[in-house]
Amino acid sequence: MSGNWIMEMCDNHPLMSAIAECTVCCKPVCGDCAVSKNGTYFCNDSSHAALLEKCTALCESHNMFAMELLAKNLEAN
């Protein structure tokens, strides 16, 4: 979460304190709403976790050929 906050409340449950922010949209989420994948938090929008997985695969390429191949596959999908 950002370093300038005192206490953020969950966007979905305004009476509950946020424990994290979605990595994609920065929406504050409580423990009931937060989805964690490999230490990264997302809101409950499943497309956000899927988006990060595609971006992560592209960043993990070890050479230009693999990176270009992954980019073409992502564009096709």
N, C-alpha and C positions, 0 to 999 in steps of 0.2 A: 504494500500500500504506500501511498505517497507519504513523504516525511513531514508534511505540513498539516496533517489532520490530527484532531484531538480525539474524536470518536465519530466514525461514519456508521450510518445505519444501512441495513440491507435494502436494496431497491424494491425487492419483492415483499419483505416483511419489515415494515418501518419501525416496529418495536424491538427488533433484534439487532444486536451489534454485528457489523460486518467483520469477517475474519480474513477476507482477501478481496482482491479485485480481479475481475476477468482479464486475462492476458490480452484478449482481443479487443473488447469494448470498454474496459476499465470500469465496468459496473460493479459497485460494492455488493458483496454477497455474504450471507450468514452461513453457518455450518450446515443448515438444511439445504441451501441452494448451491453451495460450492461443489464443483466437480473437480477432482484432482487427478491429474495424469502425470506420472513421473515428476512429482513435485511442482508442477505448474497448475495454477488454478484457472478455472473457467466458470462462467455463469451456466445456467442450465440449458442454454441454447446449444444443441448438439452440433450444429454446423461450425461453432467456434472451435471446438476441440478438433474437428476434422480439418479445418483450415490450417491450424498450427501443425498438424501432422504432415500435411503436404509441404508446407514451408520448411519444416525441419528436415524432411527427406532431401529437399533440394540443397539445403545448407550442409548436409553430411556427405555430399559428393566429394570424392577424393581426387578427381581429375576433371578436366574440361569436357571430355567425351561423355562421362557419366552425368555431368551436370546438364549438358545439352540434351541428352536422351531423356532425363527426368523432366526437363522443361517442356519438351515436345509432348511427352505423355500427359503432363498436367494440362497443357493447352488443349489436347484432344479430348480430355474428360471435362 
